[in-house]
Amino acid sequence: MIMKYENIRSIREDNDITQREMAAFLNVSQNTYSQYETGKIEWTAPTLIKIAEYFDVSVDYLLDRTKEK
């Protein structure tokens, strides 16, 4: 089962970052990034780590395992 993690989308939107900008940062297409956010494809560990470092939050926060950033 592929999971959709709301904190990833929320933190992106809270920082006024577009899917296109995140896709460029991650070196993937905007379509691929969109599929990550909608849960159509699974996040990879390196991608999650990169996003966590970008937003200065924990991977656990991104994965909705904690409310503490």
Phi and psi restraints in degrees (range 20) as a CNS / XPLOR table:
assign (resid 1 and name C) (resid 2 and name N)
       (resid 2 and name CA) (resid 2 and name C) 1.0 -89.1 20.0 2
assign (resid 2 and name N) (resid 2 and name CA)
       (resid 2 and name C) (resid 3 and name N) 1.0 133.6 20.0 2
assign (resid 2 and name C) (resid 3 and name N)
       (resid 3 and name CA) (resid 3 and name C) 1.0 -100.6 20.0 2
assign (resid 3 and name N) (resid 3 and name CA)
       (resid 3 and name C) (resid 4 and name N) 1.0 146.3 20.0 2
assign (resid 3 and name C) (resid 4 and name N)
       (resid 4 and name CA) (resid 4 and name C) 1.0 -107.6 20.0 2
assign (resid 4 and name N) (resid 4 and name CA)
       (resid 4 and name C) (resid 5 and name N) 1.0 124.2 20.0 2
assign (resid 4 and name C) (resid 5 and name N)
       (resid 5 and name CA) (resid 5 and name C) 1.0 -108.2 20.0 2
assign (resid 5 and name N) (resid 5 and name CA)
       (resid 5 and name C) (resid 6 and name N) 1.0 109.6 20.0 2
assign (resid 5 and name C) (resid 6 and name N)
       (resid 6 and name CA) (resid 6 and name C) 1.0 -64.5 20.0 2
assign (resid 6 and name N) (resid 6 and name CA)
       (resid 6 and name C) (resid 7 and name N) 1.0 -31.4 20.0 2
assign (resid 6 and name C) (resid 7 and name N)
       (resid 7 and name CA) (resid 7 and name C) 1.0 -64.1 20.0 2
assign (resid 7 and name N) (resid 7 and name CA)
       (resid 7 and name C) (resid 8 and name N) 1.0 -29.9 20.0 2
assign (resid 7 and name C) (resid 8 and name N)
       (resid 8 and name CA) (resid 8 and name C) 1.0 -66.7 20.0 2
assign (resid 8 and name N) (resid 8 and name CA)
       (resid 8 and name C) (resid 9 and name N) 1.0 -47.8 20.0 2
assign (resid 8 and name C) (resid 9 and name N)
       (resid 9 and name CA) (resid 9 and name C) 1.0 -65.8 20.0 2
assign (resid 9 and name N) (resid 9 and name CA)
       (resid 9 and name C) (resid 10 and name N) 1.0 -43.4 20.0 2
assign (resid 9 and name C) (resid 10 and name N)
       (resid 10 and name CA) (resid 10 and name C) 1.0 -60.3 20.0 2
assign (resid 10 and name N) (resid 10 and name CA)
       (resid 10 and name C) (resid 11 and name N) 1.0 -46.4 20.0 2
assign (resid 10 and name C) (resid 11 and name N)
       (resid 11 and name CA) (resid 11 and name C) 1.0 -67.2 20.0 2
assign (resid 11 and name N) (resid 11 and name CA)
       (resid 11 and name C) (resid 12 and name N) 1.0 -34.5 20.0 2
assign (resid 11 and name C) (resid 12 and name N)
       (resid 12 and name CA) (resid 12 and name C) 1.0 -63.9 20.0 2
assign (resid 12 and name N) (resid 12 and name CA)
       (resid 12 and name C) (resid 13 and name N) 1.0 -49.1 20.0 2
assign (resid 12 and name C) (resid 13 and name N)
       (resid 13 and name CA) (resid 13 and name C) 1.0 -66.5 20.0 2
assign (resid 13 and name N) (resid 13 and name CA)
       (resid 13 and name C) (resid 14 and name N) 1.0 -39.2 20.0 2
assign (resid 13 and name C) (resid 14 and name N)
       (resid 14 and name CA) (resid 14 and name C) 1.0 -60.7 20.0 2
assign (resid 14 and name N) (resid 14 and name CA)
       (resid 14 and name C) (resid 15 and name N) 1.0 -27.2 20.0 2
assign (resid 14 and name C) (resid 15 and name N)
       (resid 15 and name CA) (resid 15 and name C) 1.0 -98.8 20.0 2
assign (resid 15 and name N) (resid 15 and name CA)
       (resid 15 and name C) (resid 16 and name N) 1.0 10.9 20.0 2
assign (resid 15 and name C) (resid 16 and name N)
       (resid 16 and name CA) (resid 16 and name C) 1.0 54.2 20.0 2
assign (resid 16 and name N) (resid 16 and name CA)
       (resid 16 and name C) (resid 17 and name N) 1.0 42.2 20.0 2
assign (resid 16 and name C) (resid 17 and name N)
       (resid 17 and name CA) (resid 17 and name C) 1.0 -104.9 20.0 2
assign (resid 17 and name N) (resid 17 and name CA)
       (resid 17 and name C) (resid 18 and name N) 1.0 131.9 20.0 2
assign (resid 17 and name C) (resid 18 and name N)
       (resid 18 and name CA) (resid 18 and name C) 1.0 -83.8 20.0 2
assign (resid 18 and name N) (resid 18 and name CA)
       (resid 18 and name C) (resid 19 and name N) 1.0 162.6 20.0 2
assign (resid 18 and name C) (resid 19 and name N)
       (resid 19 and name CA) (resid 19 and name C) 1.0 -60.3 20.0 2
assign (resid 19 and name N) (resid 19 and name CA)
       (resid 19 and name C) (resid 20 and name N) 1.0 -38.4 20.0 2
assign (resid 19 and name C) (resid 20 and name N)
       (resid 20 and name CA) (resid 20 and name C) 1.0 -60.9 20.0 2
assign (resid 20 and name N) (resid 20 and name CA)
       (resid 20 and name C) (resid 21 and name N) 1.0 -41.5 20.0 2
assign (resid 20 and name C) (resid 21 and name N)
       (resid 21 and name CA) (resid 21 and name C) 1.0 -66.6 20.0 2
assign (resid 21 and name N) (resid 21 and name CA)
       (resid 21 and name C) (resid 22 and name N) 1.0 -42.7 20.0 2
assign (resid 21 and name C) (resid 22 and name N)
       (resid 22 and name CA) (resid 22 and name C) 1.0 -65.1 20.0 2
assign (resid 22 and name N) (resid 22 and name CA)
       (resid 22 and name C) (resid 23 and name N) 1.0 -40.8 20.0 2
assign (resid 22 and name C) (resid 23 and name N)
       (resid 23 and name CA) (resid 23 and name C) 1.0 -60.2 20.0 2
assign (resid 23 and name N) (resid 23 and name CA)
       (resid 23 and name C) (resid 24 and name N) 1.0 -43.5 20.0 2
assign (resid 23 and name C) (resid 24 and name N)
       (resid 24 and name CA) (resid 24 and name C) 1.0 -63.5 20.0 2
assign (resid 24 and name N) (resid 24 and name CA)
       (resid 24 and name C) (resid 25 and name N) 1.0 -42.7 20.0 2
assign (resid 24 and name C) (resid 25 and name N)
       (resid 25 and name CA) (resid 25 and name C) 1.0 -60.2 20.0 2
assign (resid 25 and name N) (resid 25 and name CA)
       (resid 25 and name C) (resid 26 and name N) 1.0 -39.3 20.0 2
assign (resid 25 and name C) (resid 26 and name N)
       (resid 26 and name CA) (resid 26 and name C) 1.0 -87.0 20.0 2
assign (resid 26 and name N) (resid 26 and name CA)
       (resid 26 and name C) (resid 27 and name N) 1.0 -4.5 20.0 2
assign (resid 26 and name C) (resid 27 and name N)
       (resid 27 and name CA) (resid 27 and name C) 1.0 62.0 20.0 2
assign (resid 27 and name N) (resid 27 and name CA)
       (resid 27 and name C) (resid 28 and name N) 1.0 43.2 20.0 2
assign (resid 27 and name C) (resid 28 and name N)
       (resid 28 and name CA) (resid 28 and name C) 1.0 -130.4 20.0 2
assign (resid 28 and name N) (resid 28 and name CA)
       (resid 28 and name C) (resid 29 and name N) 1.0 167.1 20.0 2
assign (resid 28 and name C) (resid 29 and name N)
       (resid 29 and name CA) (resid 29 and name C) 1.0 -73.1 20.0 2
assign (resid 29 and name N) (resid 29 and name CA)
       (resid 29 and name C) (resid 30 and name N) 1.0 159.6 20.0 2
assign (resid 29 and name C) (resid 30 and name N)
       (resid 30 and name CA) (resid 30 and name C) 1.0 -62.3 20.0 2
assign (resid 30 and name N) (resid 30 and name CA)
       (resid 30 and name C) (resid 31 and name N) 1.0 -37.3 20.0 2
assign (resid 30 and name C) (resid 31 and name N)
       (resid 31 and name CA) (resid 31 and name C) 1.0 -62.2 20.0 2
assign (resid 31 and name N) (resid 31 and name CA)
       (resid 31 and name C) (resid 32 and name N) 1.0 -42.8 20.0 2
assign (resid 31 and name C) (resid 32 and name N)
       (resid 32 and name CA) (resid 32 and name C) 1.0 -63.2 20.0 2
assign (resid 32 and name N) (resid 32 and name CA)
       (resid 32 and name C) (resid 33 and name N) 1.0 -44.6 20.0 2
assign (resid 32 and name C) (resid 33 and name N)
       (resid 33 and name CA) (resid 33 and name C) 1.0 -61.5 20.0 2
assign (resid 33 and name N) (resid 33 and name CA)
       (resid 33 and name C) (resid 34 and name N) 1.0 -42.6 20.0 2
assign (resid 33 and name C) (resid 34 and name N)
       (resid 34 and name CA) (resid 34 and name C) 1.0 -58.9 20.0 2
assign (resid 34 and name N) (resid 34 and name CA)
       (resid 34 and name C) (resid 35 and name N) 1.0 -40.8 20.0 2
assign (resid 34 and name C) (resid 35 and name N)
       (resid 35 and name CA) (resid 35 and name C) 1.0 -67.0 20.0 2
assign (resid 35 and name N) (resid 35 and name CA)
       (resid 35 and name C) (resid 36 and name N) 1.0 -33.8 20.0 2
assign (resid 35 and name C) (resid 36 and name N)
       (resid 36 and name CA) (resid 36 and name C) 1.0 -59.8 20.0 2
assign (resid 36 and name N) (resid 36 and name CA)
       (resid 36 and name C) (resid 37 and name N) 1.0 -51.6 20.0 2
assign (resid 36 and name C) (resid 37 and name N)
       (resid 37 and name CA) (resid 37 and name C) 1.0 -64.2 20.0 2
assign (resid 37 and name N) (resid 37 and name CA)
       (resid 37 and name C) (resid 38 and name N) 1.0 -34.6 20.0 2
assign (resid 37 and name C) (resid 38 and name N)
       (resid 38 and name CA) (resid 38 and name C) 1.0 -86.1 20.0 2
assign (resid 38 and name N) (resid 38 and name CA)
       (resid 38 and name C) (resid 39 and name N) 1.0 -3.6 20.0 2
assign (resid 38 and name C) (resid 39 and name N)
       (resid 39 and name CA) (resid 39 and name C) 1.0 83.8 20.0 2
assign (resid 39 and name N) (resid 39 and name CA)
       (resid 39 and name C) (resid 40 and name N) 1.0 12.0 20.0 2
assign (resid 39 and name C) (resid 40 and name N)
       (resid 40 and name CA) (resid 40 and name C) 1.0 -75.0 20.0 2
assign (resid 40 and name N) (resid 40 and name CA)
       (resid 40 and name C) (resid 41 and name N) 1.0 -29.6 20.0 2
assign (resid 40 and name C) (resid 41 and name N)
       (resid 41 and name CA) (resid 41 and name C) 1.0 -129.5 20.0 2
assign (resid 41 and name N) (resid 41 and name CA)
       (resid 41 and name C) (resid 42 and name N) 1.0 152.5 20.0 2
assign (resid 41 and name C) (resid 42 and name N)
       (resid 42 and name CA) (resid 42 and name C) 1.0 -81.1 20.0 2
assign (resid 42 and name N) (resid 42 and name CA)
       (resid 42 and name C) (resid 43 and name N) 1.0 142.6 20.0 2
assign (resid 42 and name C) (resid 43 and name N)
       (resid 43 and name CA) (resid 43 and name C) 1.0 -67.4 20.0 2
assign (resid 43 and name N) (resid 43 and name CA)
       (resid 43 and name C) (resid 44 and name N) 1.0 143.6 20.0 2
assign (resid 43 and name C) (resid 44 and name N)
       (resid 44 and name CA) (resid 44 and name C) 1.0 -96.0 20.0 2
assign (resid 44 and name N) (resid 44 and name CA)
       (resid 44 and name C) (resid 45 and name N) 1.0 154.9 20.0 2
assign (resid 44 and name C) (resid 45 and name N)
       (resid 45 and name CA) (resid 45 and name C) 1.0 -58.2 20.0 2
assign (resid 45 and name N) (resid 45 and name CA)
       (resid 45 and name C) (resid 46 and name N) 1.0 -46.7 20.0 2
assign (resid 45 and name C) (resid 46 and name N)
       (resid 46 and name CA) (resid 46 and name C) 1.0 -61.2 20.0 2
assign (resid 46 and name N) (resid 46 and name CA)
       (resid 46 and name C) (resid 47 and name N) 1.0 -35.1 20.0 2
assign (resid 46 and name C) (resid 47 and name N)
       (resid 47 and name CA) (resid 47 and name C) 1.0 -67.4 20.0 2
assign (resid 47 and name N) (resid 47 and name CA)
       (resid 47 and name C) (resid 48 and name N) 1.0 -44.9 20.0 2
assign (resid 47 and name C) (resid 48 and name N)
       (resid 48 and name CA) (resid 48 and name C) 1.0 -61.6 20.0 2
assign (resid 48 and name N) (resid 48 and name CA)
       (resid 48 and name C) (resid 49 and name N) 1.0 -40.9 20.0 2
assign (resid 48 and name C) (resid 49 and name N)
       (resid 49 and name CA) (resid 49 and name C) 1.0 -63.2 20.0 2
assign (resid 49 and name N) (resid 49 and name CA)
       (resid 49 and name C) (resid 50 and name N) 1.0 -43.3 20.0 2
assign (resid 49 and name C) (resid 50 and name N)
       (resid 50 and name CA) (resid 50 and name C) 1.0 -62.9 20.0 2
assign (resid 50 and name N) (resid 50 and name CA)
       (resid 50 and name C) (resid 51 and name N) 1.0 -42.9 20.0 2
assign (resid 50 and name C) (resid 51 and name N)
       (resid 51 and name CA) (resid 51 and name C) 1.0 -65.6 20.0 2
assign (resid 51 and name N) (resid 51 and name CA)
       (resid 51 and name C) (resid 52 and name N) 1.0 -43.1 20.0 2
assign (resid 51 and name C) (resid 52 and name N)
       (resid 52 and name CA) (resid 52 and name C) 1.0 -60.3 20.0 2
assign (resid 52 and name N) (resid 52 and name CA)
       (resid 52 and name C) (resid 53 and name N) 1.0 -43.2 20.0 2
assign (resid 52 and name C) (resid 53 and name N)
       (resid 53 and name CA) (resid 53 and name C) 1.0 -66.6 20.0 2
assign (resid 53 and name N) (resid 53 and name CA)
       (resid 53 and name C) (resid 54 and name N) 1.0 -39.4 20.0 2
assign (resid 53 and name C) (resid 54 and name N)
       (resid 54 and name CA) (resid 54 and name C) 1.0 -60.2 20.0 2
assign (resid 54 and name N) (resid 54 and name CA)
       (resid 54 and name C) (resid 55 and name N) 1.0 -43.9 20.0 2
assign (resid 54 and name C) (resid 55 and name N)
       (resid 55 and name CA) (resid 55 and name C) 1.0 -95.9 20.0 2
assign (resid 55 and name N) (resid 55 and name CA)
       (resid 55 and name C) (resid 56 and name N) 1.0 1.3 20.0 2
assign (resid 55 and name C) (resid 56 and name N)
       (resid 56 and name CA) (resid 56 and name C) 1.0 55.4 20.0 2
assign (resid 56 and name N) (resid 56 and name CA)
       (resid 56 and name C) (resid 57 and name N) 1.0 50.5 20.0 2
assign (resid 56 and name C) (resid 57 and name N)
       (resid 57 and name CA) (resid 57 and name C) 1.0 -131.5 20.0 2
assign (resid 57 and name N) (resid 57 and name CA)
       (resid 57 and name C) (resid 58 and name N) 1.0 170.0 20.0 2
assign (resid 57 and name C) (resid 58 and name N)
       (resid 58 and name CA) (resid 58 and name C) 1.0 -84.8 20.0 2
assign (resid 58 and name N) (resid 58 and name CA)
       (resid 58 and name C) (resid 59 and name N) 1.0 156.2 20.0 2
assign (resid 58 and name C) (resid 59 and name N)
       (resid 59 and name CA) (resid 59 and name C) 1.0 -63.4 20.0 2
assign (resid 59 and name N) (resid 59 and name CA)
       (resid 59 and name C) (resid 60 and name N) 1.0 -36.1 20.0 2
assign (resid 59 and name C) (resid 60 and name N)
       (resid 60 and name CA) (resid 60 and name C) 1.0 -58.4 20.0 2
assign (resid 60 and name N) (resid 60 and name CA)
       (resid 60 and name C) (resid 61 and name N) 1.0 -38.8 20.0 2
assign (resid 60 and name C) (resid 61 and name N)
       (resid 61 and name CA) (resid 61 and name C) 1.0 -64.2 20.0 2
assign (resid 61 and name N) (resid 61 and name CA)
       (resid 61 and name C) (resid 62 and name N) 1.0 -45.4 20.0 2
assign (resid 61 and name C) (resid 62 and name N)
       (resid 62 and name CA) (resid 62 and name C) 1.0 -59.4 20.0 2
assign (resid 62 and name N) (resid 62 and name CA)
       (resid 62 and name C) (resid 63 and name N) 1.0 -35.3 20.0 2
assign (resid 62 and name C) (resid 63 and name N)
       (resid 63 and name CA) (resid 63 and name C) 1.0 -89.3 20.0 2
assign (resid 63 and name N) (resid 63 and name CA)
       (resid 63 and name C) (resid 64 and name N) 1.0 12.4 20.0 2
assign (resid 63 and name C) (resid 64 and name N)
       (resid 64 and name CA) (resid 64 and name C) 1.0 61.3 20.0 2
assign (resid 64 and name N) (resid 64 and name CA)
       (resid 64 and name C) (resid 65 and name N) 1.0 29.4 20.0 2
assign (resid 64 and name C) (resid 65 and name N)
       (resid 65 and name CA) (resid 65 and name C) 1.0 -93.0 20.0 2
assign (resid 65 and name N) (resid 65 and name CA)
       (resid 65 and name C) (resid 66 and name N) 1.0 -13.0 20.0 2
assign (resid 65 and name C) (resid 66 and name N)
       (resid 66 and name CA) (resid 66 and name C) 1.0 -152.0 20.0 2
assign (resid 66 and name N) (resid 66 and name CA)
       (resid 66 and name C) (resid 67 and name N) 1.0 157.8 20.0 2
assign (resid 66 and name C) (resid 67 and name N)
       (resid 67 and name CA) (resid 67 and name C) 1.0 -96.3 20.0 2
assign (resid 67 and name N) (resid 67 and name CA)
       (resid 67 and name C) (resid 68 and name N) 1.0 -8.5 20.0 2
assign (resid 67 and name C) (resid 68 and name N)
       (resid 68 and name CA) (resid 68 and name C) 1.0 -84.1 20.0 2
assign (resid 68 and name N) (resid 68 and name CA)
       (resid 68 and name C) (resid 69 and name N) 1.0 126.1 20.0 2
